[in-house]
Amino acid sequence: MFIDLTKYPHLTSSKYLPLLRNCHRARYAQLVSPEEVAEIVADAGIDGAPAGWVIHAELSKEDIEHLTQNRTPQSRLVVQEFNDGLPAVIFTIQIQGLRFQWAVPMWENDAQLWLRDAVERGRIALMFSAFDDSASVTFVTGACALPHPEALLEAAAVQKPPVGDAHLFYILNAGMRLMNDDSAQFAPTQEPPQEIRVMVAGRGANAVRLIGTFVAAAEVAQALSAKASEVIQ
């Protein structure tokens, strides 16, 4: 991809341009209903799939092996607001400098169903598939991941859900801001991450739209960076 910045000078001053630069951190993620989990399990031959709603993510085989080397890693679950009152539930695990973050925008379709199911079951269920291998793994948190369920449900409530195209735009905006968050350790014993994987969980076709947009944004950022380097030289 090639972008001539002399033809589009406004791109260099766009407030959204800095947000594109870390979109390479995005990975595919989808909110999956119990019925859809059963279909995935049947197709992939996964044993011991968790009941209820699941976050299904696609990572490299290497990342999955890194993530599952410790079945009880330190984790953090928080509710973070974006765009003045739109909360997202963010679940984070960091292992040896590699941070994995799953974000569920609570204004996304069925996100509230997913959260209530997780609260009722007392855990968060994740499924990982490798995009470069046939490996599939399931991961279920302990009850300690949801220590204050009623407060969590209250904090994650959406007062004014966006409508129309704004629905997806605000999800994209939240995802890009999360990808650009290089904040320090989330636990006293951990250093800031060296690498980050961010999975914004969409529902159905939205999951495909999200990762497609993030991938395109990463390509645009790379093209702009390459062009800027040429200009500097």
N, C-alpha and C positions, 0 to 999 in steps of 0.2 A: 504494500500500500504506500502511495506517495501523496503527500499533501503539500502544495506550494503555498507557504505562509505569506508570500507577497500578494497573493490573490485573496487571502482571507486573513487580513491582519487582526481582525477582531478576535480571532481564536486565541491569540497569545495573551489577551487580557481578560478572557472569560473567567468568571469566578468558578466555573465548573472544571476548567482544565486541570487544576492541581488534583482534583478528585479522581481523574482518569489514571493517574500515574501508578497507582497500586491495584488496579483492577485485575492484574495478573494473579492476585491472591485469591480470586474467586474460584469456587468449585461448585458443581451442581448439587442441589439439595431439593427435596420434595417432601411435603407433608403427605403421608400415606394413610388412608383409612384402613380399618381392620380387614375389610373385604379385599382391598387392593394388596394388602400385605400377603394374604393367602395366595393371590395370583402370582406375586413375585416369588414367593417361596416355592410354588409349584413349578414355575418356569426355571428358576435357578437351582432348585434342589437344595435349598438351605435347610439345615436341621435346627430345631429348637428356636424358631422365630418367636419373638415376643408377642404377646396378645395386645390388643388395643391399637391406638394410633402410634405411628412410628415416623421418625425423620429418616428418610433414605438419602444417603449421600454417596457421591462417586469421588474416589480418590485414587491416586496411583497405588500400585501394589506396595511400593516402598513406604509410602505414607501410612498405609493400613498396618503394615508390620511395625512401624515406629509407634503408632498410636496404641496398638494392642499389646505391646511388650510389657505394659504394666496394667493389670486389670483393675487396679484401684488407685488411679492417679488423682492428684489434687485437682479439684474442679471448682468452678464458681458459676452461680446462676444469679443474674441480675435483670431488672427491668429498666431499660433505658428509653427515655423519651426523645423523639425526633420531631421536627416540624411542629413545635408547639402543641403537644398533647397527643401525639401518636406513639404509643409504647411498643417496644419490641422486647421479647424475652430472649436473652443472650446467654448461652451456655458455653463455657470455656474450659478447655483442658490444655495444659502445657506440659510437655515432656521433653526434657533435655534441649531447651532452646527452640523447639518447634511448637507453635501455638495453633490450636484448632478452635474455631469459633463457629457455633451454629446460632443463627439469628432467625427468630420467628416473628415477623411483623404481626401484631395482634389485630390489625385491620384487614389482613389477608383472609380469603375465603376459608372457613372452617378452622381458623387458628384458635378461636375460643373453644371449639369442641376438642381440639388437640390438647389444649392446656388443662381443661377440666378433666379430661380422661387421665392425663398424667398425674394430676393432683389426687384423683380418686384411687389410682393404682399406687401412688406414692413413689413413682420413679419416672425417669425419662428413658425411652427406648430408642436406640439408634441402630440403623443397618448400614453397612458399608459395602459397596461393590467397587472392584478395581476396574478402571477404564482401560487398563493396559494388561489385564490378566483375567482369569476366571474366578479369582478369589472373592469370597463374600464372607462377611463377619457380622455378628450381632453384638450389641453392647447395651447393657442395662445398668443404669445408675442405682446406687443404694438410696434408701429413704432419706439419707442426710442431704441429698441434693435438693430436696424440697422441704426445708425446715419450718417454714411459716406459710402453709398453703392458703389460708384465707387472705392474708396480707398480699400474697402473690396474685391471687385472683383479682383483688381490688385494684392493685397497682397496674395490672394488665388490661383493665377495662378501657374500652374506647368510647369516649363521649360523643364525638362527632366523626364518624367514619367518612373518609373522602369518597367521592363518587366519580363515575366516569373515568377518564384517562388519568385523573389525579391519583386514583387508587394505586396504579402501578408505578407512576412517577415517584410517589413518596416512598415506595418500597425500594426503588432503584437508588434514590437519594440517600436513604438510610444505609443501604448496603455499601455504597461508595464511601460514605463517611466512616463506617466501621472499618473498611479496608485501609483507610488512611489513619486509623487510630494506633499509633505506636506507643501508647502509654506504657509505663513501667510495669514491674511485676504486680500480679494480682494476689500474690501470697508472699509473706515475709521471707521465705526461703528461696524465692525464685528471682532470677535475673530477668531483665527485659528480653523479649523473644528475638531470636535471630531470623526466623522465618515465620510467616503467618499464613494460614489457610482459613478463608472465610466462606461459609456456606449459608446463604440466605434462602430459607426454605419457602418455596412457593407452592401453590396448590394447582395440580393438573397442568394445563398448558402454560400457566404463569411461570412454573418452574423452568420451562424451556425458554420462555421469553426472557426471563431474568438472566440466565447464564449466557444466552446469545448476546444480550446487550452488554454484559460485563466483558465478554470475550472481544466484542467489537470495540469497546472502549479501550481495552488494553492494547489492541492493534493500532488504534488512532494515537494513543499516547506514545507508543513506540515510534510511529511514523513521525510525529511532531518532534520527538526527541532527536531522531536521526537527522531531520531537516535542520533543527536548531544547531546541532553540532557542525553541520556543513557550513552554516552561516557564520559561526564563530571562527572556524578555520579560515 
